[in-house]
Amino acid sequence: MSWKVAMTIAGLDSGGGAGIHADIKTFAAMGVHGTTALTCVTAQNTYEVREAQCLQPPLVRAQILAVWDDMGIDAGKTGMLGTREIIEEVAATVSKLGFPLVVDPVMIAKSGAPLISEDAVDTLKKRLLPVAKVVTPNRHEAEKLTGIKITSVAEARRAAEVIHREFGTEVVVVKGGHLDAPEAVDVVYIGGTFHELATPRLDSRATHGTGCSYSAAIAAGLAKGLPPLEAIKTAKRFIYMAIRYGVARGKGHWPVNPMAWLEIPAERWKTLEELREALEAVEREAEAFAKAIPEVQTNIGYAIDPRYATTREDVAAVPGRIVNYMGRAKPSGPPAFGASDHIARKILAALAKDPQARSAMNIRLDAAYIEKAKSLGMTIAYIDRRREPDDVKKREGATMQWIIEEAYRQTGGKTPDLIVDWGDWGKEPIITILGKTPKEVVEKVLQLIR
């Protein structure tokens, strides 16, 4: 397949969270070549817009035509247009060229600062919306466009139909992020039919650039030839992930993270590959490792990048564990995500203390291993389960968290190489080895058991 070209006609956010920065990242994540026609430059961050200056309309037109004449434009989107004159120029140019356009009717920044002059709103309605293939107003923008007070999905439906009927936009998406509802429900009006797209509502600070990335994702889908509804459904999943794994930087509304769409699948593949290589090392030293396998068997886990690791499903391990088969260590199967509960809980708890502590492995407790670790200068923590609080014992899965917290307390916040768990009634004593990667963990174990 040839590369598809998408264009963003929008403003520059110096904080990198919204505007053309968000759009270009979204285009890249969605697999299309992103191009730009800059409209305005803003001096802003996550909590305020300090200054804004818009370009002359002929320069905006020249940017669009420069790309069109060379590469063509398979789909475009608009964001901050700033002035009535720019809106008129964009509407005229896009109407002449004829590529499908997604209009994000940006009026107010996340910080509350106005991003469009008051006299430009009427021009946006009468000149740009009739040219648009899709328009994506949020609740407040839809109220501004229609004069309808929107507090429910039913009112969002009414507003979507009014926008289509009065301004001629083929597809209308009234976003539900600002509605007071358990889920974020977007109302899509297309071909005389309503569709409701829902995702769980996220309690996240990462909402800066939401509208930009969402509309850019729709434009990317259109550029790739998706029908409008499919492009919108894909964009809905895309923006959910971008918000959930937002960029935790700044004093205000954190930026969304369009690259999560690409990075998480890539991280999962990379994690499995590195774990497979570590298991190959275990099998090369199968006889030595077999002697270190406890009664509960051995497992080794590895978490994806800590920016994205939140549940056991983000930690890969060996289903069925590593067993002692006729004197040789043998993984029961290839690594998989969510394959271990205990090792995953330990790793996730360790990541909360040290983002580099992504891997762990358990072996049997042997005094010789402890002495060898001491001679190698390894950091060791000792866990006496008799000290575990009763309320922790009663909570499902809380013990692994307590073990890690107790270990880090002993080491003064430093990641221990070994956690020696003396066990308890019905709990086998074991040693847990921590490290940055499964390769490092396996090498530490080999140092102890050779």
Protein Blocks (a to p, Z undefined) as FASTA:
>chain_A
ZZddddddddddfklpgmjllmmmmmmmnopacddddfbdcdddfkbcfbdcdddfklmm
mmmmmmmmmnopabdcdddeoiamlmmmmmmmmmmnopacdddddfbdfkopacbdfklm
mmmmmmmmmmpmbdcddfklmmmmnopacfbfklmmmmmmmmmmmnopabacddfklpcc
fbdcddddeehiacdddddddddfblghklmmmmmmmmmmmmnopafklmmmmmmmmmmm
mmmmcccedjblcdddfklmmmmmmmmmmmmmmmmmmmmmmmmmmmmmmmmpcfkopadd
ddddfklmmbfklpccdehiaadeehiacdfbdcdehkafklmmmmmmmmmmomklmbcc
dddddfklmmmmmmnopacddddfklpcfklmmpghklmmmmmmmmmmmnnopacfbdcd
ebjehiacddddddfbfklmmmmmmmmmZZ
